[in-house]
Amino acid sequence: MQRPFLETQFQCLMMKVSWSIAHLDPLMLAKFQSIWDVGDANAETLKAAERVLQIIEETGVGSDSYRFYHWEAIRVTMTLSQMLLRHDTVEGRVSMDNLVRLCRQGLDLCRKMVPAILTRVEDALEQALDE
């Protein structure tokens, strides 16, 4: 139970770092890309987000400690939503349909882990996706 939870936290950290690198000034990114050994930061962000959702779906929802995974699911869904809002930076590299599908998957997982009365953030994200 501990190993998937730690991997989820690690993947969330990788996702946030990749997302931050993806939004550096292009000149600075080009200068440090060889030092940091970073490929396509947007693709790495998406890959880490998909892995977190996979771990939550396989391990988190079915375990007795499912509530521990809720914050990571929210974090991933928020980052994916940010990717959608900045569609100009990922256009051509990441499918918008895939991003919307992953956001909805994250919202569904979030709703499975907490009582319905506590899903205000999920409701707000759902409304944003519908618009």
C-alpha positions as semicolon CSV with decimal commas, in nm:
position;residue;x (nm);y (nm);z (nm)
1;M;0,000;0,000;0,000
2;Q;0,287;0,237;0,075
3;R;0,477;0,187;-0,251
4;P;0,193;0,299;-0,484
5;F;0,126;0,600;-0,262
6;L;0,492;0,704;-0,270
7;E;0,504;0,654;-0,647
8;T;0,195;0,872;-0,680
9;Q;0,360;1,150;-0,483
10;F;0,681;1,117;-0,688
11;Q;0,491;1,127;-1,018
12;C;0,297;1,434;-0,900
13;L;0,625;1,605;-0,822
14;M;0,763;1,512;-1,164
15;M;0,445;1,641;-1,325
16;K;0,467;1,979;-1,151
17;V;0,839;2,021;-1,227
18;S;0,784;1,932;-1,593
19;W;0,490;2,171;-1,611
20;S;0,703;2,448;-1,461
21;I;0,987;2,379;-1,705
22;A;0,742;2,384;-1,996
23;H;0,652;2,742;-1,910
24;L;0,999;2,887;-1,877
25;D;1,107;3,164;-2,106
26;P;1,200;2,998;-2,439
27;L;1,549;3,148;-2,433
28;M;1,617;3,018;-2,084
29;L;1,470;2,678;-2,171
30;A;1,697;2,645;-2,473
31;K;1,998;2,741;-2,263
32;F;1,938;2,490;-1,984
33;Q;1,768;2,208;-2,175
34;S;2,093;2,017;-2,229
35;I;2,193;2,054;-1,864
36;W;1,855;1,943;-1,726
37;D;1,822;1,662;-1,980
38;V;1,462;1,755;-2,049
39;G;1,287;1,644;-2,364
40;D;0,934;1,764;-2,432
41;A;0,822;1,893;-2,093
42;N;0,454;1,896;-2,192
43;A;0,468;1,529;-2,293
44;E;0,646;1,443;-1,968
45;T;0,378;1,628;-1,772
46;L;0,105;1,433;-1,947
47;K;0,287;1,103;-1,899
48;A;0,326;1,161;-1,524
49;A;-0,039;1,267;-1,493
50;E;-0,157;0,954;-1,674
51;R;0,056;0,737;-1,445
52;V;-0,089;0,900;-1,133
53;L;-0,444;0,844;-1,255
54;Q;-0,359;0,484;-1,339
55;I;-0,219;0,419;-0,990
56;I;-0,520;0,580;-0,826
57;E;-0,762;0,377;-1,035
58;E;-0,581;0,047;-0,981
59;T;-0,473;0,086;-0,620
60;G;-0,615;0,395;-0,456
61;V;-0,989;0,358;-0,509
62;G;-1,002;-0,006;-0,406
63;S;-0,786;0,022;-0,093
64;D;-0,879;0,113;0,262
65;S;-0,663;0,426;0,234
66;Y;-0,841;0,567;-0,071
67;R;-0,882;0,911;0,088
68;F;-0,504;0,959;0,086
69;Y;-0,514;0,966;-0,294
70;H;-0,776;1,238;-0,325
71;W;-0,536;1,532;-0,314
72;E;-0,311;1,380;-0,580
73;A;-0,614;1,323;-0,803
74;I;-0,716;1,688;-0,758
75;R;-0,359;1,803;-0,828
76;V;-0,342;1,602;-1,150
77;T;-0,684;1,719;-1,265
78;M;-0,594;2,082;-1,197
79;T;-0,268;2,050;-1,392
80;L;-0,449;1,887;-1,683
81;S;-0,702;2,170;-1,673
82;Q;-0,417;2,420;-1,689
83;M;-0,284;2,236;-1,993
84;L;-0,626;2,274;-2,153
85;L;-0,637;2,644;-2,076
86;R;-0,293;2,693;-2,231
87;H;-0,379;2,494;-2,540
88;D;-0,153;2,715;-2,749
89;T;0,156;2,565;-2,582
90;V;0,060;2,202;-2,634
91;E;-0,114;2,233;-2,968
92;G;0,001;1,965;-3,207
93;R;0,188;1,768;-2,941
94;V;-0,101;1,669;-2,716
95;S;-0,453;1,591;-2,829
96;M;-0,718;1,815;-2,673
97;D;-0,961;1,523;-2,671
98;N;-0,710;1,322;-2,472
99;L;-0,670;1,606;-2,221
100;V;-1,047;1,638;-2,176
101;R;-1,080;1,261;-2,136
102;L;-0,806;1,255;-1,871
103;C;-0,963;1,551;-1,687
104;R;-1,299;1,375;-1,675
105;Q;-1,129;1,052;-1,561
106;G;-0,960;1,247;-1,281
107;L;-1,290;1,403;-1,177
108;D;-1,461;1,063;-1,170
109;L;-1,183;0,921;-0,954
110;C;-1,202;1,218;-0,718
111;R;-1,574;1,170;-0,674
112;K;-1,529;0,802;-0,594
113;M;-1,296;0,879;-0,304
114;V;-1,491;1,131;-0,100
115;P;-1,856;1,186;-0,007
116;A;-2,059;1,385;-0,259
117;I;-2,094;1,681;-0,023
118;L;-1,716;1,735;-0,034
119;T;-1,683;1,747;-0,412
120;R;-1,712;2,124;-0,462
121;V;-1,377;2,150;-0,640
122;E;-1,476;1,868;-0,873
123;D;-1,806;2,042;-0,951
124;A;-1,625;2,365;-1,037
125;L;-1,383;2,180;-1,265
126;E;-1,670;1,993;-1,431
127;Q;-1,847;2,321;-1,507
128;A;-1,526;2,462;-1,657
129;L;-1,487;2,154;-1,878
130;D;-1,847;2,179;-1,996
131;E;-1,791;2,538;-2,105
